[in-house]
């Protein structure tokens, strides 16, 4: 079978089925095709979600999910839900946008090479197809809401990566008529609406995300769909529009967590309604629709992690799967603007790349919207843009401003005179054309800069194109070639999971992964590693039911314990399996402090606070004469209190000032690798560049010292077998 046939079939079936699901809804209000598609996508996504939940994610099931609504729709085609008015853009605007349409389509048809696409946007669907359902292992990406990844999974089952990309591209194209339609509903003249659509469609960051498996362009469609349905509700008062508005707004969250801003914006729109009774009553269908789209993901996360908002908000919903310190470090990194001066931000968003994406020259004209401040439509669009753009404050990526762009562009179109609007449209289209943009910004930027028609049409073999475009693909091929099926692989950085049929754990994507990486960081310090031993002893050995180690003072650093040592008359008491271990916080990792290994450790993974403690409950009385804690924390001058629980059940302070001495630490490299082996991993992947972690450099220089065997390498990664 020619390679393009399954690609087009997978994409067409997924998109057509989504439209059909929207078209066959019972008791539907009238809506245009873009809204029908948006509503159908939410339904189809939920159906795929439940299929994967039941481990029924096979191509026959997806085929049935696709053909069933199409058959019903075909039988009811005379009553299809279509807008009564045709949507026709001026020929000039269409001519300006057609080259972009072709450029984006070719890139969408080509194999996926974008970083997030090859790691998780398509890595997860590939995994689900192999497993026929969700994976049991918990990591950062597989607990995120995955509304669009559900559609990608269905398309992937038939046409793999390019079929999923074409689904994303179809939703991008559907956004254009919806922007124009919203402009007409707001009473904007034709040039203003077309300008807004063209401004959005020609923005380089939009072109890249909409022609790849990124989900940002899809988020824009559903944000606009919710806004359109709110406008319809305002005009008609029909509660069904409000229900669908809630559904599409809730699906924004299902696409990505920042989409919660759309739900908040919809609620604000309703509460701003002039009459109290209608606005309060309308919140019910809005909430019902939003909950229907959001709840499945929250409930799943709550069940498997204990945190309905995983992988975020771990300080509120504490769980063993994600560390608070890692979440905070990532949030701080994403929220940083890279020290871009305030006055330089507009230029960077227009032509620079400090925010990983650009929007073109019309960004510099957006301040003109203040000229129309007195106009109600302009104020409404600016309010919508402000709410939709709020997530940008938590993530510096320009992609997070995309939902705000159509609203800001509609406001700009409203204030610009007709001729100025057409001139602005032409300027944006010309300067954002990839070849022209390259003249302004010749360096690398987050944009489409190639026209891979040979790869898109499969004249150039997919493997050859991918091997030439991305080093991550070469790493994936190396791993598949040199490891047996079913092998478990541990990696310190993300791999191209979309092209890798192996069980991969990435160090930073889960608490379990970070706990396995920590010993390597400690081992790399040898022989310069300095640790300490808190020690307390008493002359009269006493029977104790438990020991508690408590911090009486706060400190911005972490508290760690490499090992807890208990002694009876100078002899160390061996750990017993019946001992109960407790801690506040992070009780789940306390066993790492009593595993007879200085390579592993318990950590708070957050700054020290007064009152934090760890505890060993013996279940039966133990005769203890001394205790020691091996830790790096004494370096910060933090005091420690040691309490003993008497047989009577009362706690007694045993030491308020334990002595501190330097502890000797042997070479931990074998123990670090041993922890991976014990966890069931057979292979290890480490980076090969000069700026790697110290342990990666050491591994390459002397793998035997780490109990590793060199297997193969590329220009960016080295594959080791754990001996």
C-alpha distance (Angstrom), angle and dihedral (degrees) to the residues before:
residue distance angle dihedral
X1 . . .
X2 3.83 . .
X3 3.82 108.8 .
X4 3.81 94.3 -122.2
X5 3.81 94.8 60.1
X6 3.84 97.4 67.5
X7 3.80 89.3 41.8
X8 3.79 93.9 55.7
X9 3.79 92.0 39.0
X10 3.81 93.4 53.2
X11 3.80 93.0 47.5
X12 3.81 95.4 41.9
X13 3.79 93.8 47.4
X14 3.80 92.1 49.6
X15 3.81 95.4 47.4
X16 3.81 95.7 40.2
X17 3.79 91.7 48.0
X18 3.80 90.5 49.9
X19 3.80 90.9 52.7
X20 3.78 90.5 46.2
X21 3.81 92.3 51.7
X22 3.78 88.6 54.3
X23 3.79 93.1 45.2
X24 3.80 96.7 52.0
X25 3.80 96.6 51.5
X26 3.81 110.2 130.6
X27 3.82 119.7 -116.8
X28 3.79 91.8 8.8
X29 3.78 123.4 174.0
X30 3.80 118.1 -129.2
X31 3.78 112.5 -82.3
X32 3.82 137.8 163.4
X33 3.81 122.3 -104.0
X34 3.80 94.9 -98.2
X35 3.79 90.6 57.4
X36 3.79 91.9 45.5
X37 3.80 88.4 53.8
X38 3.81 92.9 47.2
X39 3.79 93.3 50.0
X40 3.80 91.2 46.1
X41 3.79 91.8 50.9
X42 3.81 90.7 57.8
X43 3.80 90.6 51.8
X44 3.78 94.5 45.8
X45 3.79 91.5 47.4
X46 3.80 91.3 53.6
X47 3.80 91.8 48.5
X48 3.81 91.8 52.3
X49 3.80 88.7 46.9
X50 3.81 91.6 56.6
X51 3.80 91.6 43.9
X52 3.81 89.8 55.8
X53 3.79 91.1 43.5
X54 3.82 88.4 57.7
X55 3.82 91.2 43.5
X56 3.78 90.8 -115.7
X57 3.81 95.7 123.7
X58 3.80 96.9 134.3
X59 3.78 129.6 131.4
X60 3.83 94.1 -109.6
X61 3.80 89.7 56.2
X62 3.80 91.7 47.7
X63 3.79 90.2 47.0
X64 3.80 89.7 54.5
X65 3.81 91.5 47.1
X66 3.78 87.8 53.7
X67 3.79 103.2 41.4
X68 3.82 97.7 42.0
X69 3.82 97.5 65.1
X70 3.80 91.9 38.5
X71 3.81 90.2 55.4
X72 3.81 92.2 49.0
X73 3.79 91.1 45.8
X74 3.80 91.3 50.7
X75 3.78 90.6 53.4
X76 3.80 91.2 49.2
X77 3.80 97.1 38.3
X78 3.77 93.2 123.2
X79 3.79 88.5 65.5
X80 3.78 96.0 41.8
X81 3.75 115.2 149.1
X82 3.81 103.7 -108.4
X83 3.77 133.3 151.3
X84 3.81 113.5 -107.4
X85 3.78 93.0 -133.8
X86 3.78 125.8 70.4
X87 3.78 116.6 -129.8
X88 3.78 112.5 -133.4
X89 3.79 123.9 171.7
X90 3.81 120.3 -158.1
X91 3.82 113.0 -87.4
X92 3.80 92.5 -118.8
X93 3.79 92.3 58.2
X94 3.78 91.4 46.9
X95 3.77 91.4 51.8
X96 3.78 90.5 52.0
X97 3.78 92.6 51.0
X98 3.81 100.9 41.6
X99 3.84 94.2 78.9
X100 3.79 88.9 52.1
X101 3.79 90.2 48.7
X102 3.81 91.0 54.4
X103 3.81 93.2 44.3
X104 3.79 92.5 51.0
X105 3.81 93.2 44.1
X106 3.79 92.8 54.5
X107 3.78 91.5 48.8
X108 3.80 90.2 47.9
X109 3.79 91.1 52.2
X110 3.81 93.0 49.5
X111 3.83 119.6 88.1
X112 3.79 115.5 -82.1
X113 3.82 115.2 -93.4
X114 3.83 103.3 155.8
X115 3.83 113.3 118.2
X116 3.81 99.9 -121.9
X117 3.77 90.7 39.8
X118 3.78 95.9 56.7
X119 3.81 93.3 42.0
X120 3.81 107.4 45.3
X121 3.83 116.5 -20.5
X122 3.81 88.2 68.7
X123 3.80 97.5 12.4
X124 3.80 90.4 71.3
X125 3.85 95.4 49.0
X126 3.80 89.7 49.3
X127 3.79 89.3 51.9
X128 3.81 92.4 47.4
X129 3.79 91.7 50.3
X130 3.81 90.7 52.3
X131 3.82 93.5 46.6
X132 3.84 96.1 34.7
X133 3.80 86.9 -132.0
X134 3.78 146.9 25.0
X135 3.78 117.6 -41.1
X136 3.79 120.2 -110.6
X137 3.80 93.1 -136.9
X138 3.81 114.6 91.4
X139 3.80 121.0 -137.6
X140 3.80 138.7 154.0
X141 3.79 96.2 -91.3
X142 3.78 102.2 38.8
X143 3.81 92.5 59.0
X144 3.80 94.8 49.7
X145 3.82 115.9 101.6
X146 3.80 106.1 -89.2
X147 3.78 106.4 -169.8
X148 3.80 94.7 145.4
X149 3.79 93.8 37.4
X150 3.80 86.9 63.7
X151 3.81 89.5 61.9
X152 3.78 89.9 43.4
X153 3.81 88.8 53.9
X154 3.79 91.9 54.5
X155 3.81 92.8 47.6
X156 3.82 91.5 42.4
X157 3.80 90.9 56.9
X158 3.81 89.2 67.9
X159 3.81 108.8 21.9
X160 3.80 104.7 16.0
X161 3.80 121.3 -147.4
X162 3.80 102.6 -9.4
X163 3.79 92.9 47.5
X164 3.81 89.2 57.4
X165 3.80 91.0 48.1
X166 3.79 91.4 52.2
X167 3.81 89.3 55.3
X168 3.79 88.8 56.7
X169 3.80 90.2 47.0
X170 3.81 92.0 51.2
X171 3.80 90.5 55.8
X172 3.80 89.9 48.9
X173 3.80 90.5 54.5
X174 3.80 90.9 47.7
X175 3.79 89.0 57.7
X176 3.82 93.3 66.9
X177 3.83 99.3 65.9
X178 3.80 89.7 40.3
X179 3.82 91.6 57.8
X180 3.81 90.4 50.0
X181 3.79 91.1 46.2
X182 3.80 92.0 51.8
X183 3.79 89.3 49.5
X184 3.79 90.0 54.7
X185 3.79 91.9 48.6
X186 3.78 88.7 53.4
X187 3.79 90.6 51.8
X188 3.81 96.5 -110.5
X189 3.79 120.3 155.9
X190 3.81 117.2 -108.3
X191 3.83 96.3 -101.8
X192 3.80 91.2 53.7
X193 3.81 93.7 53.0
X194 3.79 94.0 44.0
X195 3.80 90.7 46.3
X196 3.80 90.3 55.1
X197 3.81 92.2 49.4
X198 3.80 92.7 46.5
X199 3.81 92.7 45.0
X200 3.78 89.2 55.1
X201 3.80 98.3 40.5
X202 3.81 96.0 49.0
X203 3.81 96.3 46.8
X204 3.84 106.3 116.5
X205 3.80 93.9 -134.3
X206 3.81 90.1 52.4
X207 3.78 92.3 50.4
X208 3.79 92.6 52.7
X209 3.80 96.8 45.3
X210 3.80 94.4 42.0
X211 3.80 94.1 51.2
X212 3.80 94.6 46.0
X213 3.79 134.5 53.0
X214 3.80 93.2 -90.0
X215 3.80 109.0 123.4
X216 3.81 99.4 -143.9
X217 3.82 96.3 95.9
X218 3.80 89.9 50.1
X219 3.80 89.6 51.7
X220 3.81 88.6 57.2
X221 3.81 91.9 53.8
X222 3.79 92.6 53.4
X223 3.79 93.2 43.8
X224 3.80 88.8 54.7
X225 3.81 91.8 43.4
X226 3.80 90.8 55.3
X227 3.81 90.0 48.2
X228 3.81 92.4 49.4
X229 3.80 91.8 49.8
X230 3.80 90.5 49.6
X231 3.79 89.0 53.9
X232 3.80 90.0 50.0
X233 3.80 89.9 50.8
X234 3.80 90.6 50.2
X235 3.79 90.5 53.2
X236 3.81 99.4 41.4
X237 3.79 106.2 22.1
X238 3.83 89.0 -138.6
X239 3.83 108.3 153.7
X240 3.79 90.9 -149.8
X241 3.80 90.0 69.8
X242 3.79 87.8 54.5
X243 3.80 91.2 50.6
X244 3.80 90.9 52.2
X245 3.81 90.2 44.5
X246 3.78 88.5 56.3
X247 3.80 91.1 47.1
X248 3.81 94.3 52.1
X249 3.81 92.7 41.0
X250 3.79 90.5 50.2
X251 3.77 89.7 49.2
X252 3.81 87.6 59.8
X253 3.80 86.2 66.8
X254 3.81 89.5 45.5
X255 3.80 88.1 56.1
X256 3.80 94.0 50.6
X257 3.79 134.4 -21.4
X258 3.85 95.6 -110.4
X259 3.82 85.8 64.1
X260 3.80 86.3 81.9
X261 3.82 84.1 87.1
X262 3.81 88.1 71.7
X263 3.80 91.1 55.4
X264 3.79 90.0 49.7
X265 3.80 90.9 47.5
X266 3.80 91.7 51.3
X267 3.80 91.0 51.6
X268 3.81 90.7 49.4
X269 3.81 90.0 50.3
X270 3.81 90.6 54.5
X271 3.80 94.2 44.5
X272 3.80 90.0 50.5
X273 3.81 89.6 59.7
X274 3.79 112.0 121.7
X275 3.79 97.3 -123.9
X276 3.80 118.9 63.4
X277 3.80 100.1 -151.0
X278 3.84 97.3 51.9
X279 3.79 92.8 46.1
X280 3.80 94.9 51.3
X281 3.79 92.6 44.3
X282 3.81 91.5 48.0
X283 3.79 92.4 55.3
X284 3.80 89.1 71.9
X285 3.82 97.9 64.2
X286 3.81 89.5 37.8
X287 3.80 90.6 54.7
X288 3.80 92.0 43.3
X289 3.79 92.2 54.3
X290 3.80 93.9 44.8
X291 3.80 92.7 48.2
X292 3.81 91.3 50.0
X293 3.80 90.1 58.0
X294 3.79 98.7 38.0
X295 3.80 105.4 35.2
X296 3.83 99.4 71.3
X297 3.79 91.3 60.5
X298 3.79 94.1 43.1
X299 3.79 93.3 47.1
X300 3.80 91.9 48.3
X301 3.81 91.3 50.6
X302 3.80 91.9 46.3
X303 3.81 90.9 52.4
X304 3.79 98.8 45.9
X305 3.82 99.8 34.4
X306 3.81 107.8 16.0
X307 3.81 88.8 -120.4
X308 3.83 117.9 96.3
X309 3.80 90.2 -164.4
X310 3.81 97.1 47.3
X311 2.94 133.4 -172.5
X312 3.82 87.2 27.6
X313 3.83 132.8 53.9
X314 3.80 92.6 39.1
X315 3.80 91.0 150.0
X316 3.81 87.9 63.7
X317 3.81 98.8 36.6
X318 3.78 101.4 36.1
X319 3.78 114.1 -158.4
X320 3.82 140.5 158.2
X321 3.80 95.7 -113.0
X322 3.82 104.9 68.9
X323 3.80 132.4 34.9
X324 3.78 120.7 -131.3
X325 3.81 92.5 -141.1
X326 3.80 92.0 55.7
X327 3.79 92.3 48.6
X328 3.80 91.7 50.0
X329 3.80 93.1 46.5
X330 3.79 91.2 51.5
X331 3.81 92.4 46.4
X332 3.80 91.1 51.0
X333 3.79 91.2 49.5
X334 3.81 94.3 48.6
X335 3.80 93.5 45.4
X336 3.80 93.2 51.8
X337 3.79 114.9 103.3
X338 3.78 92.5 -152.8
X339 3.80 91.2 -109.7
X340 3.79 91.8 -68.9
X341 3.83 108.5 166.4
X342 3.79 113.5 -114.8
X343 3.80 94.4 -116.9
X344 3.81 91.0 50.4
X345 3.82 95.0 56.3
X346 3.84 95.6 87.2
X347 3.82 91.7 52.3
X348 3.78 92.2 47.4
X349 3.80 90.8 51.1
X350 3.79 90.7 47.4
X351 3.81 102.7 43.9
X352 3.81 110.9 -14.2
X353 3.78 129.1 81.9
X354 3.79 105.2 -140.2
X355 3.81 87.9 114.2
X356 3.82 96.1 45.3
X357 3.79 95.5 -109.2
X358 3.79 142.1 44.1
X359 3.81 136.1 -142.8
X360 3.81 104.1 -161.2
X361 3.82 134.9 -114.6
X362 3.82 97.9 -49.3
X363 3.81 88.8 73.7
X364 3.80 86.2 74.2
X365 3.83 89.8 56.8
X366 3.81 95.8 53.1
X367 3.84 94.1 93.4
X368 3.82 86.2 69.7
X369 3.79 89.3 76.0
X370 3.81 88.8 81.5
X371 3.81 85.8 74.4
X372 3.80 88.5 70.6
X373 3.78 97.0 45.1
X374 3.80 92.9 121.7
X375 3.80 91.1 57.1
X376 3.80 112.8 96.2
X377 3.81 93.5 -144.0
X378 3.79 92.0 52.2
X379 3.79 91.1 50.0
X380 3.81 91.2 49.3
X381 3.81 92.0 50.4
X382 3.79 92.5 46.9
X383 3.79 91.5 49.3
X384 3.81 90.0 50.8
X385 3.82 90.7 47.3
X386 3.79 91.3 50.2
X387 3.81 93.9 51.2
X388 3.81 93.7 42.7
X389 3.81 90.7 49.2
X390 3.80 96.9 50.0
X391 3.84 93.9 95.7
X392 3.81 87.9 64.9
X393 3.80 88.1 74.7
X394 3.80 88.7 65.6
X395 3.81 96.7 41.5
X396 3.79 123.6 36.5
X397 3.80 94.1 -153.0
X398 3.80 114.5 118.2
X399 3.81 87.8 -135.5
X400 3.79 88.1 74.4
X401 3.79 90.0 63.0
X402 3.80 93.4 54.9
X403 3.85 95.8 92.6
X404 3.82 88.9 55.8
X405 3.81 95.0 49.4
X406 3.85 100.7 77.8
X407 3.80 91.8 49.7
X408 3.80 92.6 47.9
X409 3.81 89.5 45.7
X410 3.82 91.7 52.3
X411 3.81 89.6 52.1
X412 3.81 90.1 49.1
X413 3.80 91.1 49.4
X414 3.80 89.4 52.1
X415 3.80 94.3 56.6
X416 3.82 98.4 40.5
X417 3.83 118.3 88.9
X418 3.79 115.2 -116.1
X419 3.81 96.6 -101.4
X420 3.76 92.3 43.1
X421 3.80 89.5 52.0
X422 3.81 92.5 54.0
X423 3.81 90.8 45.8
X424 3.81 91.1 49.7
X425 3.80 90.6 49.3
X426 3.81 91.4 52.4
X427 3.81 92.3 46.3
X428 3.80 92.4 51.0
X429 3.80 93.2 46.7
X430 3.80 93.9 48.3
X431 3.81 99.8 43.4
X432 3.80 94.0 43.6
X433 3.79 93.5 52.4
X434 3.83 103.7 116.1
X435 3.79 96.1 -118.2
X436 3.79 92.5 47.1
X437 3.79 92.5 44.2
X438 3.79 88.8 53.7
X439 3.81 89.3 61.5
X440 3.80 90.3 56.5
X441 3.80 95.5 40.3
X442 3.84 109.0 22.8
X443 3.81 93.8 170.6
X444 3.77 127.5 80.7
X445 3.79 114.4 -66.1
X446 3.78 136.1 168.2
X447 3.80 95.3 -93.5
X448 3.78 143.1 96.7
X449 3.79 107.9 -84.2
X450 3.80 101.0 160.6
X451 3.78 136.9 66.4
X452 3.85 100.5 -151.2
X453 3.79 97.3 -175.8
X454 3.81 94.1 148.7
X455 3.80 91.3 54.7
X456 3.81 91.6 42.3
X457 3.81 92.0 54.3
X458 3.83 89.9 41.5
X459 3.78 91.8 -119.6
X460 3.79 84.5 126.9
X461 3.82 107.7 51.3
X462 3.78 113.8 -108.4
X463 3.81 94.0 -124.1
X464 3.79 91.7 51.9
X465 3.81 92.9 49.5
X466 3.80 93.9 46.5
X467 3.78 93.3 46.1
X468 3.79 89.4 53.0
X469 3.81 95.6 45.3
X470 3.77 105.7 42.7
X471 3.78 134.5 27.9
X472 3.82 89.9 -155.2
X473 3.81 89.5 68.7
X474 3.79 90.8 54.0
X475 3.80 89.3 51.7
X476 3.81 91.0 50.6
X477 3.79 91.7 50.9
X478 3.79 90.6 48.6
X479 3.80 91.9 52.3
X480 3.79 93.9 47.7
X481 3.79 91.2 46.6
X482 3.80 95.9 48.7
X483 3.81 102.8 36.6
X484 3.81 128.6 64.0
X485 3.82 121.2 -115.0
X486 3.77 110.7 -85.3
X487 3.80 93.5 27.6
X488 3.80 116.1 148.2
X489 3.79 113.3 -131.4
X490 3.79 127.8 -165.4
X491 3.81 117.5 -156.6
X492 3.77 132.2 -176.4
X493 3.82 91.3 -149.6
X494 3.79 136.5 32.0
X495 3.81 117.7 -77.6
X496 3.79 132.0 -156.2
X497 3.81 94.5 -90.1
X498 3.79 90.5 170.0
X499 3.82 87.8 71.4
X500 3.81 99.4 30.8
X501 3.81 124.2 85.9
X502 3.79 96.5 -165.3
X503 3.79 135.7 102.8
X504 3.81 101.8 -104.1
X505 3.80 127.7 -176.8
X506 3.80 115.3 -164.9
X507 3.79 115.7 -152.4
X508 3.80 100.7 -129.8
X509 3.81 98.6 39.9
X510 3.81 98.1 79.7
X511 3.78 142.1 16.4
X512 3.80 90.1 -111.3
X513 3.80 90.5 53.3
X514 3.80 92.5 49.0
X515 3.80 91.9 49.1
X516 3.81 88.6 56.1
X517 3.82 92.2 48.0
X518 3.81 93.9 48.7
X519 3.83 95.1 72.9
X520 3.80 90.2 55.6
X521 3.80 91.0 55.2
X522 3.80 89.6 49.7
X523 3.79 93.5 45.7
X524 3.80 91.8 50.9
X525 3.83 89.9 62.2
X526 3.81 93.0 64.7
X527 3.02 124.8 151.2
X528 3.83 91.8 14.4
X529 3.80 95.1 52.2
X530 3.81 110.9 123.6
X531 3.79 120.3 -165.5
X532 3.77 133.2 163.1
X533 3.74 139.3 -140.1
X534 3.80 121.6 -136.0
X535 3.81 105.0 -153.0
X536 3.77 133.4 -173.5
X537 3.82 128.3 171.8
X538 3.80 136.3 174.2
X539 3.77 129.8 -157.0
X540 3.80 96.9 -131.1
X541 3.83 110.3 58.3
X542 3.79 109.4 -140.1
X543 3.73 137.2 -164.9
X544 3.79 110.8 -109.6
X545 3.77 133.3 -174.6
X546 3.79 94.5 -158.7
X547 3.80 144.9 -6.9
X548 3.77 125.1 -137.5
X549 3.80 127.3 -165.7
X550 3.81 112.4 -160.3
X551 3.80 135.8 -175.8
X552 3.80 112.0 -137.2
X553 3.81 94.2 -172.0
X554 3.78 138.7 45.0
X555 3.79 126.8 -120.6
X556 3.84 133.1 175.0
X557 3.82 92.6 -122.7
X558 3.81 126.9 79.9
X559 3.78 126.5 -97.4
X560 3.79 114.8 -128.5
X561 3.81 135.3 179.0
X562 3.77 119.1 -164.0
X563 3.78 94.6 -178.0
X564 3.80 140.2 -6.0
X565 3.81 112.1 -143.8
X566 3.82 122.2 -165.3
X567 3.79 122.2 -168.4
X568 3.80 137.6 -163.4
X569 3.80 114.6 -165.4
X570 3.80 91.6 -24.8
X571 3.81 95.2 -47.3
X572 3.77 119.9 109.4
X573 3.79 114.2 -117.1
X574 3.82 110.1 -129.2
X575 3.79 116.7 -123.2
X576 3.78 114.3 -102.2
X577 3.81 125.4 -148.3
X578 3.81 92.7 -132.3
X579 3.81 92.7 62.2
X580 3.80 112.9 112.1
X581 3.80 116.6 -137.6
X582 3.79 123.0 -155.1
X583 3.77 134.8 174.4
X584 3.76 141.6 171.5
X585 2.97 106.9 -120.4
X586 3.81 120.7 17.2
X587 3.78 99.2 12.2
X588 3.81 90.6 167.4
X589 3.80 94.4 72.8
X590 3.81 98.4 45.5
X591 3.85 92.3 107.4
X592 3.82 86.7 70.7
X593 3.82 87.7 69.5
X594 3.81 92.8 57.5
X595 3.79 104.5 39.6
X596 3.83 98.0 101.2
X597 3.80 91.6 -113.7
X598 3.79 128.2 111.8
X599 3.80 89.0 -163.5
X600 3.80 92.4 72.7
X601 3.78 126.2 53.3
X602 3.77 145.8 178.0
X603 3.81 113.6 -117.8
X604 3.76 134.6 -178.1
X605 3.82 90.7 -136.8
X606 3.79 87.3 -149.9
X607 3.83 135.3 63.7
X608 3.78 117.7 -68.5
X609 3.80 116.2 -96.2
X610 3.75 128.7 -170.4
X611 3.78 109.2 -96.3
X612 3.79 98.1 33.3
X613 3.79 111.2 136.6
X614 3.77 147.1 171.9
X615 3.77 123.3 -148.8
X616 3.79 139.6 -165.8
X617 3.82 114.0 -158.4
X618 3.80 111.9 -163.3
X619 3.82 96.9 -163.9
X620 3.84 86.9 -146.4
X621 3.82 127.1 42.5
X622 3.81 114.9 -80.4
X623 3.80 123.8 -163.4
X624 3.83 104.6 -127.8
X625 3.81 126.8 178.1
X626 3.83 101.3 168.5
X627 3.77 142.1 9.9
X628 3.80 135.4 -162.6
X629 3.80 134.8 -170.4
X630 3.79 119.2 -157.0
X631 3.80 107.0 -149.0
X632 3.78 146.8 135.5
X633 3.81 92.0 -133.5
X634 3.86 96.3 90.9
X635 3.81 86.8 70.6
X636 3.82 87.3 75.2
X637 3.79 93.4 55.4
X638 3.78 92.8 -117.9
X639 3.82 115.5 158.2
X640 3.80 122.3 -128.2
X641 3.79 130.6 -153.0
X642 3.81 122.1 -153.8
X643 3.80 119.6 -157.2
X644 3.79 130.2 -174.5
X645 3.78 126.0 -153.5
X646 3.76 110.7 -135.4
X647 3.79 124.5 -140.1
X648 3.80 85.5 -106.7
X649 3.80 89.0 62.3
X650 3.81 96.2 -110.3
X651 3.81 121.6 127.6
X652 3.80 117.9 -127.8
X653 3.80 129.5 -169.7
X654 3.81 107.0 -116.8
X655 3.80 98.7 176.2
X656 3.80 134.2 1.8
X657 3.80 94.8 -179.9
X658 3.81 113.2 32.7
X659 3.78 115.0 -172.3
X660 3.80 119.9 -102.6
X661 3.79 123.9 -140.4
X662 3.76 135.0 166.1
X663 3.80 113.3 -98.2
X664 3.78 124.6 -145.9
X665 3.80 115.7 -123.5
X666 3.79 122.3 -164.4
X667 3.80 126.5 -150.0
X668 3.81 104.9 -62.2
X669 3.80 99.9 -171.8
X670 3.79 95.9 103.7
X671 3.79 91.2 46.7
X672 3.82 91.6 50.8
X673 3.79 91.6 55.0
X674 3.78 89.9 41.3
X675 3.80 90.0 60.5
X676 3.81 88.9 57.5
X677 3.77 91.6 47.8
X678 3.79 91.0 49.8
X679 3.81 89.5 51.6
X680 3.81 89.9 57.4
X681 3.80 102.5 -102.9
X682 3.78 120.4 143.1
X683 3.80 101.0 -178.5
X684 3.77 138.6 39.1
X685 3.82 128.6 -157.9
X686 3.80 119.9 -159.0
X687 3.79 131.0 176.6
X688 3.80 119.4 -101.5
X689 3.81 103.2 -153.5
X690 3.77 127.9 107.5
X691 3.81 94.6 -109.1
X692 3.79 95.2 58.7
X693 3.76 127.9 127.7
X694 3.82 111.7 -78.8
X695 3.79 93.3 -109.5
X696 3.82 91.7 56.7
X697 3.79 90.5 55.7
X698 3.80 90.8 47.4
X699 3.80 92.6 48.2
X700 3.78 91.8 55.1
X701 3.78 91.6 47.9
X702 3.81 97.0 47.2
X703 3.83 114.7 6.7
X704 3.82 93.7 169.2
X705 3.80 90.8 62.2
X706 3.80 86.2 62.4
X707 3.81 93.1 43.6
X708 3.80 89.3 -111.3
X709 3.78 133.4 132.9
X710 3.79 120.3 -144.7
X711 3.81 109.4 -123.8
X712 3.79 108.3 168.9
X713 3.79 142.3 -37.7
X714 3.79 144.2 -156.8
X715 3.78 129.1 -158.7
X716 3.82 89.7 -82.7
X717 3.83 109.9 27.0
X718 3.81 139.8 37.0
X719 3.80 123.0 -148.8
X720 3.81 118.5 -147.9
X721 3.78 131.2 -176.3
X722 3.78 115.0 -136.9
X723 3.81 105.1 -124.5
